Amino acid sequence: MYHPGKIIAVLSPQDKGISSSDTSVQATIRMWDENVLTMMVEPKIASKVREGDMVLCDYRPQEGLSVPVPRNVVVKILKGKSSDRMWHEYKEVFDKKKRHDGKEKEAQQSYIG
């Protein structure tokens, strides 16, 4: 399973103001469902990822664990029409879900006794 998100910040050991124990790069990402997560960026694309980029994150379960834990790794940088279309579709699904959940809450009456 993969999820799209937009890069808010890139955390690189080469950046001034960052002291790092390794050479890995992380990115803070606003996901399509409004969650904000910080994930590792695959080394092959770490030098190319920038703030504002649309990315695809690997949420597949890590192998060898008894409890399914997502990998949480940025694996692709998306550009152009396909990235815009993907973001729009995911946001549309999320917005519909929010509207539906809001209507359900309105329909529930609290009892005050």
N, C-alpha and C positions, 0 to 999 in steps of 0.2 A: 504494500500500500504506500502511496506517495501523496504528499500534500504540497500545494503551492503556498508561497508566502513572499513578502517584500522585505528586502534588507533595510533595517533601521540603522545598524552600525556594524562595522567590520572591526574585529579585534585581532590585530596582527602583532607579532613580536617585533616587527620592524618599526612600528609606530612609536613616536616620542610619547612619553608618558605611560608606556606599558613595559613592565618588566616581566619576562616570561621564563618559565623553567624549561620550555621546549620550543620547537619551531612551528607548532600547530597554529592554525587560524580558526577563530570562531566567528560567528555572525549572530547578531540579535535580529530576530525576524518577527514581523507582524504577520500571523497566519491568516488565511482566508476566513477563519471563524473567530477572528479578533483576539485569539490567544497571542501572547508575546513569549517567544522562546529563544534561548541562546543555544546554538548547535555548532558542532564541529563542521568545518568545510573540508571536503575531500581535497587532499594535497594537489591533485592535478589541476584544480580550478581555483585554488586559494589565492593566487596572485591576480586573478581576473575578476573576482567578485567585488562589487562596489555598492555603496549606499544607493538605495532606490531600485536596485536590480530585482527582477522577479526571479525566484528560484524554485526548484523542486526539491523537496526534502524526503529522504527515505525514512518511512515509518515502519518498515517491515520489522518483525521481531528479530532480535539478536539470536543467533544460534547457540545452543548449548546451555541455555538457562532454563530452569524449571518453571519460571514465571515469564510470560511473554513481556519483554521490555523493548520498546521501539529503538531502532538504531539512532534516530535523530541526527542525521548527517545530511548536509547540503550536497547534492550530487549533480545538479544541472543548473545552468544559468539560462533563462528563457528570454528571448528577444522577439520583437515585432508583433505581428497580428496574432500569432498563435498564443503568445503569452497574455495579450490583452483579452482574447476570447476566453482563455482558461480562467483568468481572474474574474471576469464578468460572470461566467457560469457558476463558479463556486460561490461568489458573493450573492448571486440571485437565489441560490438554494438556501444559503444561510439567512438571508433577509426574509424569505418565505417562512422558514422555520421560526424565526423570531416573531413574525406577525402572528403565526398560528399559536405559538406559546402564549403570547400576550392575550389573544382572544380567549384561550382556555382559562387563564387567570381571571379575566373579567367575568367569565361565566360562573366561576366558583364564588359562592357567597360565604363570608365568614359568619359564624353564629356568635352573637354576643348575648349572653344570658344574664 
